[in-house]
């Protein structure tokens, strides 16, 4: 899974920086190396967070089967609140905003 052509939707192109897109694709690639099975649906929840006057991008990466959850905290130039789905349908992988599903 996720070894095929990768596509993004218009919503991703317009709202998610290239750096965050690449980070999410890399998270999936890293997960492939550590688990025996990937779910065809990868979910990323992006949220703006603040801790002691420091703002950071929180990214929660999860899948349902087998269950997986990991949190990342980044200091990007732009931050966003969004839910992103990455779906592998066998022919290609598509990254989209949840509201585009």
N, C-alpha and C positions, 0 to 999 in steps of 0.2 A: 504494500500500500504506500501511496504517496511517493512512488518512484516514477511518476509519469509527468506529462506536461502540466505546468502550473498556470492558473489563470486567476485574475482578480476582477471583481465587478467594478462598475462605475463608482459605487459608494465607497469602496476601499480606496480606489484611485484618488478620489476627491477629499477623503476625510482622514486617511491613515498615512502617516509619513512613510517614505520608502524604508527608512531605518527600522521602524516598528514592523513593517511588513516582513522584511528580511529576518528580523528577530523571531517572529512567530514561525516562519518557515524553518528556521534553524532549530527552534524548540521541537518541532515535529521530527526533524532529522535526528536530533539527539535522543529523543524518546525511542525511535526505532532501534537504536543501539542497545537500549536497556530493558526492553520488554519483548516478550515473545510474540505478542499480538497487538496490533493497533486497531482501535475503533475507526470505522470509516468517517466518523464525525469527531473532529477536534474542536473544542470550545475555548475561546480566550475572552476573559472579561477584563476590560481595561478601565481603570478608574484613577482619578486624580486624588492623591493623598497628601496629607500635611503632617509633619512631625517636627516639633520645635522650630517652627518658621522655615523648614525645608520642605519644598514641594517636590513630589516625585510621582512617577508613573508606576502604578501597581498593575501587574499583569498576572492573572490567575489562569493557568492552563489546565484543562481537565478533559477527561474522556470517561465514558460510562463503563464500557466492557473491554478489557478488564479495567477496573476502577483505577484512576490515576488523578493526582492533583499536585500541582506545584505552583508556588508563588515566586514572582520575580519583582524586584524594585529597581527601577531605572531612573536616571536623571536626564531625560531627553530635553531637547530645545522646545518642543511642543508637547502638550499633554492633552489627552482626550478621555472622555467617558464613552465607552462603546462595548457592545458584545459582538464578537466576531466568530463566525463559523468557518471551518475549513473542511470541505467535504470531498472525499475520494469516491468517485462512482465507478472506478475500474478503468475508465478510459482517460480521465484527467482529474486533476485536483483543482478545486475552486475555493478561493477565499472571498467571503462576502460578509457584509454587515447582517446582523440577525434580522433586521427589518426588511432586508432584501430577499429573505428566504420565502 
